[in-house]
Amino acid sequence: MTEALHALAASGRIEVRVTPGASRDEVRIDKDAVQLRVTAPPADGAANEAVLRLLAAALDRPRRDLTLLRGATARIKLVGIAPE
């Protein structure tokens, strides 16, 4: 899974579909789509921060390398990834 995730992130941007308020944090790749489930509620940016932390951990990158580019209030988000 991590190889597929790294391949998707190689462009420096990755689109994810988020489910906030889940029972556990999870990263799932279905074909070319990345689905993230986070336990954080969708309030006060908590889910967005949880998404960035979870994605950073899955990519083995520091949190500071990821930026939310689009979708702060939407389920589909575009995340920018700084070059290594």
A tleap script that builds the chain and sets N, CA, C and O, in Angstrom:
source leaprc.protein.ff14SB
mol = sequence {
  NMET THR GLU ALA LEU HIE ALA LEU ALA ALA
  SER GLY ARG ILE GLU VAL ARG VAL THR PRO
  GLY ALA SER ARG ASP GLU VAL ARG ILE ASP
  LYS ASP ALA VAL GLN LEU ARG VAL THR ALA
  PRO PRO ALA ASP GLY ALA ALA ASN GLU ALA
  VAL LEU ARG LEU LEU ALA ALA ALA LEU ASP
  ARG PRO ARG ARG ASP LEU THR LEU LEU ARG
  GLY ALA THR ALA ARG ILE LYS LEU VAL GLY
  ILE ALA PRO CGLU
}
set mol.1.N position { 0.824 -1.197 0.000 }
set mol.1.CA position { 0.000 0.000 0.000 }
set mol.1.C position { 0.866 1.258 0.000 }
set mol.1.O position { 0.565 2.218 -0.709 }
set mol.2.N position { 1.930 1.258 0.784 }
set mol.2.CA position { 2.737 2.475 0.870 }
set mol.2.C position { 3.401 2.807 -0.462 }
set mol.2.O position { 3.582 3.981 -0.786 }
set mol.3.N position { 3.766 1.784 -1.240 }
set mol.3.CA position { 4.357 2.052 -2.545 }
set mol.3.C position { 3.355 2.758 -3.455 }
set mol.3.O position { 3.702 3.705 -4.160 }
set mol.4.N position { 2.116 2.290 -3.430 }
set mol.4.CA position { 1.069 2.921 -4.241 }
set mol.4.C position { 0.820 4.352 -3.773 }
set mol.4.O position { 0.623 5.251 -4.590 }
set mol.5.N position { 0.829 4.561 -2.471 }
set mol.5.CA position { 0.610 5.898 -1.925 }
set mol.5.C position { 1.758 6.831 -2.307 }
set mol.5.O position { 1.530 7.982 -2.677 }
set mol.6.N position { 2.981 6.338 -2.218 }
set mol.6.CA position { 4.142 7.147 -2.611 }
set mol.6.C position { 4.097 7.475 -4.103 }
set mol.6.O position { 4.465 8.579 -4.505 }
set mol.7.N position { 3.654 6.533 -4.916 }
set mol.7.CA position { 3.551 6.779 -6.354 }
set mol.7.C position { 2.523 7.865 -6.647 }
set mol.7.O position { 2.744 8.721 -7.504 }
set mol.8.N position { 1.395 7.829 -5.932 }
set mol.8.CA position { 0.367 8.854 -6.130 }
set mol.8.C position { 0.858 10.224 -5.668 }
set mol.8.O position { 0.488 11.246 -6.245 }
set mol.9.N position { 1.684 10.243 -4.634 }
set mol.9.CA position { 2.162 11.499 -4.066 }
set mol.9.C position { 3.376 12.059 -4.806 }
set mol.9.O position { 3.809 13.174 -4.515 }
set mol.10.N position { 3.922 11.319 -5.742 }
set mol.10.CA position { 5.139 11.740 -6.436 }
set mol.10.C position { 4.968 13.054 -7.193 }
set mol.10.O position { 5.942 13.773 -7.416 }
set mol.11.N position { 3.751 13.367 -7.585 }
set mol.11.CA position { 3.504 14.604 -8.329 }
set mol.11.C position { 3.558 15.846 -7.446 }
set mol.11.O position { 3.578 16.969 -7.952 }
set mol.12.N position { 3.581 15.650 -6.134 }
set mol.12.CA position { 3.612 16.793 -5.228 }
set mol.12.C position { 2.231 17.199 -4.758 }
set mol.12.O position { 2.088 18.109 -3.942 }
set mol.13.N position { 1.211 16.523 -5.275 }
set mol.13.CA position { -0.170 16.776 -4.864 }
set mol.13.C position { -0.893 15.442 -4.811 }
set mol.13.O position { -0.630 14.542 -5.609 }
set mol.14.N position { -1.800 15.330 -3.864 }
set mol.14.CA position { -2.581 14.106 -3.766 }
set mol.14.C position { -4.010 14.467 -3.365 }
set mol.14.O position { -4.233 15.258 -2.449 }
set mol.15.N position { -4.956 13.879 -4.058 }
set mol.15.CA position { -6.365 14.119 -3.741 }
set mol.15.C position { -6.855 12.985 -2.855 }
set mol.15.O position { -6.621 11.813 -3.150 }
set mol.16.N position { -7.532 13.334 -1.772 }
set mol.16.CA position { -8.024 12.333 -0.825 }
set mol.16.C position { -9.506 12.555 -0.554 }
set mol.16.O position { -10.007 13.677 -0.627 }
set mol.17.N position { -10.189 11.471 -0.242 }
set mol.17.CA position { -11.588 11.546 0.185 }
set mol.17.C position { -11.593 11.224 1.666 }
set mol.17.O position { -11.056 10.196 2.080 }
set mol.18.N position { -12.188 12.084 2.463 }
set mol.18.CA position { -12.108 11.999 3.918 }
set mol.18.C position { -13.453 11.640 4.534 }
set mol.18.O position { -14.501 12.146 4.133 }
set mol.19.N position { -13.392 10.754 5.520 }
set mol.19.CA position { -14.551 10.442 6.347 }
set mol.19.C position { -14.187 10.811 7.783 }
set mol.19.O position { -13.445 10.075 8.433 }
set mol.20.N position { -14.692 11.933 8.289 }
set mol.20.CA position { -14.398 12.321 9.675 }
set mol.20.C position { -15.326 11.582 10.645 }
set mol.20.O position { -16.363 11.056 10.241 }
set mol.21.N position { -14.950 11.547 11.908 }
set mol.21.CA position { -15.779 10.928 12.937 }
set mol.21.C position { -15.834 9.415 12.828 }
set mol.21.O position { -16.792 8.796 13.292 }
set mol.22.N position { -14.823 8.811 12.222 }
set mol.22.CA position { -14.791 7.355 12.067 }
set mol.22.C position { -14.405 6.689 13.391 }
set mol.22.O position { -13.979 7.357 14.333 }
set mol.23.N position { -14.558 5.383 13.448 }
set mol.23.CA position { -14.228 4.660 14.676 }
set mol.23.C position { -12.724 4.481 14.846 }
set mol.23.O position { -12.246 4.249 15.956 }
set mol.24.N position { -11.966 4.589 13.732 }
set mol.24.CA position { -10.502 4.491 13.811 }
set mol.24.C position { -9.880 5.215 12.627 }
set mol.24.O position { -10.527 5.442 11.605 }
set mol.25.N position { -8.610 5.571 12.787 }
set mol.25.CA position { -7.876 6.204 11.693 }
set mol.25.C position { -7.435 5.120 10.711 }
set mol.25.O position { -6.968 4.053 11.110 }
set mol.26.N position { -7.594 5.416 9.414 }
set mol.26.CA position { -7.267 4.409 8.412 }
set mol.26.C position { -6.970 5.073 7.074 }
set mol.26.O position { -7.598 6.065 6.707 }
set mol.27.N position { -6.007 4.513 6.355 }
set mol.27.CA position { -5.693 4.936 4.989 }
set mol.27.C position { -6.014 3.760 4.091 }
set mol.27.O position { -5.545 2.647 4.330 }
set mol.28.N position { -6.806 3.996 3.064 }
set mol.28.CA position { -7.181 2.939 2.130 }
set mol.28.C position { -6.995 3.462 0.706 }
set mol.28.O position { -7.372 4.592 0.392 }
set mol.29.N position { -6.409 2.624 -0.146 }
set mol.29.CA position { -6.228 2.993 -1.549 }
set mol.29.C position { -7.095 2.060 -2.376 }
set mol.29.O position { -6.949 0.839 -2.321 }
set mol.30.N position { -7.995 2.652 -3.137 }
set mol.30.CA position { -8.886 1.892 -4.002 }
set mol.30.C position { -8.630 2.351 -5.427 }
set mol.30.O position { -9.091 3.419 -5.830 }
set mol.31.N position { -7.894 1.545 -6.194 }
set mol.31.CA position { -7.427 1.907 -7.536 }
set mol.31.C position { -6.556 3.153 -7.426 }
set mol.31.O position { -5.484 3.080 -6.825 }
set mol.32.N position { -6.964 4.282 -7.974 }
set mol.32.CA position { -6.162 5.501 -7.878 }
set mol.32.C position { -6.713 6.497 -6.878 }
set mol.32.O position { -6.264 7.642 -6.837 }
set mol.33.N position { -7.677 6.083 -6.070 }
set mol.33.CA position { -8.285 6.978 -5.090 }
set mol.33.C position { -7.762 6.665 -3.694 }
set mol.33.O position { -7.629 5.501 -3.317 }
set mol.34.N position { -7.470 7.704 -2.939 }
set mol.34.CA position { -7.015 7.548 -1.563 }
set mol.34.C position { -8.165 7.942 -0.649 }
set mol.34.O position { -8.707 9.043 -0.753 }
set mol.35.N position { -8.530 7.035 0.244 }
set mol.35.CA position { -9.609 7.292 1.189 }
set mol.35.C position { -9.015 7.298 2.589 }
set mol.35.O position { -8.316 6.366 2.987 }
set mol.36.N position { -9.303 8.363 3.330 }
set mol.36.CA position { -8.822 8.493 4.699 }
set mol.36.C position { -10.005 8.524 5.646 }
set mol.36.O position { -10.984 9.231 5.409 }
set mol.37.N position { -9.912 7.760 6.715 }
set mol.37.CA position { -10.906 7.795 7.782 }
set mol.37.C position { -10.190 8.300 9.035 }
set mol.37.O position { -9.157 7.757 9.427 }
set mol.38.N position { -10.738 9.325 9.649 }
set mol.38.CA position { -10.127 9.889 10.855 }
set mol.38.C position { -11.164 9.943 11.966 }
set mol.38.O position { -12.354 10.126 11.712 }
set mol.39.N position { -10.701 9.781 13.193 }
set mol.39.CA position { -11.604 9.800 14.343 }
set mol.39.C position { -12.005 11.216 14.736 }
set mol.39.O position { -13.012 11.407 15.418 }
set mol.40.N position { -11.240 12.197 14.319 }
set mol.40.CA position { -11.515 13.589 14.689 }
set mol.40.C position { -12.844 14.062 14.086 }
set mol.40.O position { -13.196 13.688 12.967 }
set mol.41.N position { -13.568 14.882 14.836 }
set mol.41.CA position { -14.833 15.414 14.319 }
set mol.41.C position { -14.576 16.530 13.300 }
set mol.41.O position { -13.519 17.160 13.316 }
set mol.42.N position { -15.549 16.768 12.416 }
set mol.42.CA position { -15.375 17.816 11.404 }
set mol.42.C position { -15.723 19.199 11.952 }
set mol.42.O position { -16.591 19.888 11.416 }
set mol.43.N position { -15.046 19.591 13.013 }
set mol.43.CA position { -15.322 20.892 13.631 }
set mol.43.C position { -14.008 21.575 13.976 }
set mol.43.O position { -13.058 20.930 14.419 }
set mol.44.N position { -13.964 22.872 13.771 }
set mol.44.CA position { -12.807 23.702 14.130 }
set mol.44.C position { -11.505 23.231 13.492 }
set mol.44.O position { -10.431 23.438 14.057 }
set mol.45.N position { -11.587 22.607 12.333 }
set mol.45.CA position { -10.382 22.172 11.632 }
set mol.45.C position { -9.718 20.932 12.199 }
set mol.45.O position { -8.629 20.562 11.758 }
set mol.46.N position { -10.351 20.279 13.171 }
set mol.46.CA position { -9.752 19.099 13.801 }
set mol.46.C position { -9.569 17.960 12.808 }
set mol.46.O position { -8.532 17.298 12.810 }
set mol.47.N position { -10.558 17.728 11.968 }
set mol.47.CA position { -10.453 16.646 10.984 }
set mol.47.C position { -9.384 16.959 9.949 }
set mol.47.O position { -8.652 16.060 9.534 }
set mol.48.N position { -9.280 18.203 9.526 }
set mol.48.CA position { -8.249 18.578 8.553 }
set mol.48.C position { -6.848 18.327 9.109 }
set mol.48.O position { -5.982 17.801 8.410 }
set mol.49.N position { -6.636 18.698 10.341 }
set mol.49.CA position { -5.332 18.477 10.972 }
set mol.49.C position { -5.063 16.982 11.127 }
set mol.49.O position { -3.939 16.530 10.912 }
set mol.50.N position { -6.084 16.214 11.496 }
set mol.50.CA position { -5.926 14.768 11.626 }
set mol.50.C position { -5.606 14.129 10.278 }
set mol.50.O position { -4.812 13.190 10.208 }
set mol.51.N position { -6.216 14.628 9.216 }
set mol.51.CA position { -5.944 14.122 7.865 }
set mol.51.C position { -4.485 14.359 7.504 }
set mol.51.O position { -3.817 13.454 7.005 }
set mol.52.N position { -3.989 15.554 7.749 }
set mol.52.CA position { -2.603 15.872 7.406 }
set mol.52.C position { -1.625 15.039 8.224 }
set mol.52.O position { -0.607 14.592 7.697 }
set mol.53.N position { -1.918 14.823 9.501 }
set mol.53.CA position { -1.044 14.000 10.342 }
set mol.53.C position { -1.038 12.539 9.880 }
set mol.53.O position { 0.019 11.916 9.787 }
set mol.54.N position { -2.222 12.003 9.593 }
set mol.54.CA position { -2.337 10.614 9.159 }
set mol.54.C position { -1.636 10.406 7.815 }
set mol.54.O position { -0.917 9.423 7.634 }
set mol.55.N position { -1.840 11.310 6.893 }
set mol.55.CA position { -1.210 11.202 5.579 }
set mol.55.C position { 0.305 11.345 5.691 }
set mol.55.O position { 1.042 10.633 5.010 }
set mol.56.N position { 0.776 12.248 6.536 }
set mol.56.CA position { 2.222 12.416 6.748 }
set mol.56.C position { 2.827 11.131 7.312 }
set mol.56.O position { 3.903 10.713 6.884 }
set mol.57.N position { 2.150 10.510 8.257 }
set mol.57.CA position { 2.651 9.262 8.829 }
set mol.57.C position { 2.673 8.151 7.783 }
set mol.57.O position { 3.615 7.360 7.740 }
set mol.58.N position { 1.642 8.085 6.940 }
set mol.58.CA position { 1.574 7.052 5.906 }
set mol.58.C position { 2.671 7.251 4.853 }
set mol.58.O position { 3.160 6.281 4.275 }
set mol.59.N position { 3.049 8.491 4.610 }
set mol.59.CA position { 4.085 8.794 3.620 }
set mol.59.C position { 5.483 8.821 4.234 }
set mol.59.O position { 6.471 8.994 3.519 }
set mol.60.N position { 5.571 8.651 5.549 }
set mol.60.CA position { 6.857 8.736 6.254 }
set mol.60.C position { 7.501 10.102 6.085 }
set mol.60.O position { 8.708 10.209 5.870 }
set mol.61.N position { 6.694 11.135 6.184 }
set mol.61.CA position { 7.155 12.512 6.033 }
set mol.61.C position { 6.755 13.293 7.274 }
set mol.61.O position { 5.800 12.910 7.951 }
set mol.62.N position { 7.454 14.371 7.593 }
set mol.62.CA position { 7.016 15.223 8.702 }
set mol.62.C position { 5.737 15.973 8.328 }
set mol.62.O position { 5.503 16.264 7.155 }
set mol.63.N position { 4.934 16.277 9.303 }
set mol.63.CA position { 3.664 16.971 9.096 }
set mol.63.C position { 3.868 18.310 8.384 }
set mol.63.O position { 3.022 18.735 7.597 }
set mol.64.N position { 4.977 18.962 8.660 }
set mol.64.CA position { 5.229 20.287 8.084 }
set mol.64.C position { 5.399 20.249 6.564 }
set mol.64.O position { 5.328 21.292 5.914 }
set mol.65.N position { 5.620 19.063 5.986 }
set mol.65.CA position { 5.770 18.931 4.537 }
set mol.65.C position { 4.440 18.899 3.796 }
set mol.65.O position { 4.418 18.965 2.567 }
set mol.66.N position { 3.336 18.799 4.521 }
set mol.66.CA position { 2.023 18.706 3.889 }
set mol.66.C position { 1.207 19.971 4.135 }
set mol.66.O position { 1.228 20.538 5.227 }
set mol.67.N position { 0.485 20.402 3.096 }
set mol.67.CA position { -0.345 21.597 3.167 }
set mol.67.C position { -1.691 21.307 2.527 }
set mol.67.O position { -1.762 20.696 1.461 }
set mol.68.N position { -2.748 21.744 3.174 }
set mol.68.CA position { -4.081 21.607 2.599 }
set mol.68.C position { -4.257 22.712 1.560 }
set mol.68.O position { -4.293 23.894 1.903 }
set mol.69.N position { -4.368 22.318 0.281 }
set mol.69.CA position { -4.481 23.289 -0.804 }
set mol.69.C position { -5.924 23.632 -1.133 }
set mol.69.O position { -6.236 24.771 -1.478 }
set mol.70.N position { -6.807 22.637 -1.025 }
set mol.70.CA position { -8.205 22.852 -1.390 }
set mol.70.C position { -9.082 21.870 -0.625 }
set mol.70.O position { -8.681 20.736 -0.363 }
set mol.71.N position { -10.282 22.318 -0.269 }
set mol.71.CA position { -11.266 21.431 0.342 }
set mol.71.C position { -11.340 21.497 1.844 }
set mol.71.O position { -11.639 20.489 2.483 }
set mol.72.N position { -11.079 22.646 2.431 }
set mol.72.CA position { -11.087 22.766 3.889 }
set mol.72.C position { -12.421 22.350 4.499 }
set mol.72.O position { -12.451 21.830 5.615 }
set mol.73.N position { -13.524 22.569 3.787 }
set mol.73.CA position { -14.838 22.204 4.325 }
set mol.73.C position { -15.509 21.104 3.509 }
set mol.73.O position { -16.703 20.852 3.673 }
set mol.74.N position { -14.756 20.451 2.637 }
set mol.74.CA position { -15.325 19.416 1.773 }
set mol.74.C position { -14.718 18.051 2.110 }
set mol.74.O position { -13.683 17.961 2.771 }
set mol.75.N position { -15.378 17.002 1.647 }
set mol.75.CA position { -14.850 15.641 1.858 }
set mol.75.C position { -13.676 15.341 0.928 }
set mol.75.O position { -12.766 14.594 1.289 }
set mol.76.N position { -13.701 15.922 -0.260 }
set mol.76.CA position { -12.593 15.734 -1.197 }
set mol.76.C position { -11.602 16.857 -0.982 }
set mol.76.O position { -11.950 18.032 -1.098 }
set mol.77.N position { -10.370 16.501 -0.669 }
set mol.77.CA position { -9.345 17.505 -0.355 }
set mol.77.C position { -8.133 17.309 -1.246 }
set mol.77.O position { -7.823 16.189 -1.652 }
set mol.78.N position { -7.454 18.398 -1.545 }
set mol.78.CA position { -6.213 18.352 -2.293 }
set mol.78.C position { -5.103 18.760 -1.340 }
set mol.78.O position { -5.134 19.838 -0.746 }
set mol.79.N position { -4.122 17.877 -1.207 }
set mol.79.CA position { -3.022 18.093 -0.269 }
set mol.79.C position { -1.738 18.270 -1.063 }
set mol.79.O position { -1.417 17.460 -1.933 }
set mol.80.N position { -1.006 19.337 -0.757 }
set mol.80.CA position { 0.291 19.569 -1.377 }
set mol.80.C position { 1.383 18.931 -0.547 }
set mol.80.O position { 1.340 18.958 0.683 }
set mol.81.N position { 2.365 18.357 -1.227 }
set mol.81.CA position { 3.471 17.681 -0.537 }
set mol.81.C position { 4.779 18.321 -0.997 }
set mol.81.O position { 5.077 18.350 -2.191 }
set mol.82.N position { 5.550 18.829 -0.051 }
set mol.82.CA position { 6.818 19.481 -0.364 }
set mol.82.C position { 7.806 18.461 -0.916 }
set mol.82.O position { 7.801 17.304 -0.497 }
set mol.83.N position { 8.650 18.880 -1.851 }
set mol.83.CA position { 9.654 17.951 -2.394 }
set mol.83.C position { 10.642 17.532 -1.331 }
set mol.83.O position { 10.911 18.271 -0.384 }
set mol.84.N position { 11.175 16.345 -1.497 }
set mol.84.CA position { 12.142 15.829 -0.503 }
set mol.84.C position { 13.491 16.451 -0.691 }
set mol.84.O position { 14.423 16.138 0.050 }
savepdb mol mol.pdb
quit
